[in-house]
């Protein structure tokens, strides 16, 4: 007997839907048990029927597994809020420093007062060369490698 491919859509016939639920529920519970035994992992599975009846499997204590899960998700949810609070504190500090030194926030060293920039042009210039040179500097001695000649 050849089985056809099952379409992933709601089964309209209530009797067929209930039979499929029972078979697949039992198969899922069996797979959860097998996974816990074969791989030595902690598994907890809760299934609610269409009428609200719960079915569960737990390789250890269901309550302990749920508490462990909640601790894990709580720890992961706290980190982003701590990080966002730290980014807010840093943004406020950045704005304060920009105001203190007469800079526009997010604009680097852009002066607010154009006159101050014109008067202090020497502080903006730099002795650092930013051009790219490929090869040896001109001031260094050049080494020429000549092939070995046999006399």
N, C-alpha and C positions, 0 to 999 in steps of 0.2 A: 504494500500500500504506500503510495507516494503522497507526501504532504505538500500542499501548496504554500506559497509565501503568505504569511499573515499580514494583512494591512493594519497599520497602526491607526486605528480609529475606533471610536466607541462601538461596542457590540449592541445593536438595537434590540435583539431578542432577549428579554429578561432571564429566561431559563438558561440560554447559552452563556449569557454574561455571568451568571452565578456559578455555573459549572467551570467556566474559564477562570474565574476568580479563585475558586477552591483549589483547582489544580496548580495554578501558578503560585498561589500563596504557599502551598505545601512545597513546591519546588524551590521557591525563594528561601523558605525556612531551612530546607535541607542544604542548600548551597551556603547559607550563613554558617550552619553547623560545620560543614566540611571545611570552609575557609578557616574557622577558628581552630579546628583540630590539625589540619595539614600545615598551616603556617604559624601556629602558636600565637595567634593574635586575639585581641579582645574585640568581640563583636557584639553589638546590640542592635536589634531590629524590632521596630514597632510597625504594625500594619493595622489600619482601621477599615473595617468592612463598610460597604455602602450604608448599612444600618447603624454604624457607629460602634460595633463590637470590636474590641482590641485583640490582636494576636501579637505575641511577642516571643522573641528568642534573645537570650543573653548568655554569652559564654562564661561570664562571671556574674556578679550582682548587677542587675539592671540599674538600681538606684546609684551605685558607685560609678557606673559607666556614664550615666547622665550627669552626675555632679562633676566628673572629670571633664566631660565635654563642655559643660557650662564654664568651668574654670578656664579651659583652653580658649574658648571664644571670648570670654571676658578679658583675658590678658591681651588677645589680639586686637580687641576693640579699643583698649585704653591707649595703646601706643600711638595711633594716628591722632587722637585728640591731644595728647601730650605734645606731639610734634607740631600740630597746628597752633597750639598755644605758644610754643617756643618761637614759631615763625612770626606770630603776631607781636610778641615781645621784641624780637629782633627788628621787625619793621618799624615799630614805635621808636626804638632806640636809634635806628638809622635816620628816621625823620628828624628826631631831636638833634642829632649830630649835624645833619645837613643844614638845619636852620641855624645852628650855632656857628658854623663855618661859612655861611652864606652861599650854600650850594643848593641846587635843585635836586630833590630826591629822584634817584634813578637816572640822573644825567651825568654821573661821574664827576669830573672836576669842572663842570660848566659853572662859571661865575654868575651870580644873580645880578650884580652891578657891573655893567659894561665898562664904566669908567675905571673901576679898580682893575679890571683885566688889562686895559690899555696901559695903565701905570705900572703894572707888575708883570710886564711881558717877559722879563728875564727869568722869572721863576717858572714860567711855563716851558721855556726852552730846555734842551737837554744835550749833554755831550755824548750821548749814546747813539751810535750809528745803527740805523735800522735797515740798511740795505743788505741784500743777500749776495755774498761773494762765494763762488765755487772755485776751489783750488787752493794752492799755497799762498800765504800772504807774500806781497812783493818784497818785503824787507828781509826775508829769510833766504839762506843759501839754498841753491837748488842742487840736488844730488842727481847726477846723471849716471845711470847704470849702463856700463858698456859690456858687451859680450866678452867672455874670456877668449883671449887670442893665444894660440899656441905658437911659440917662437921656434 
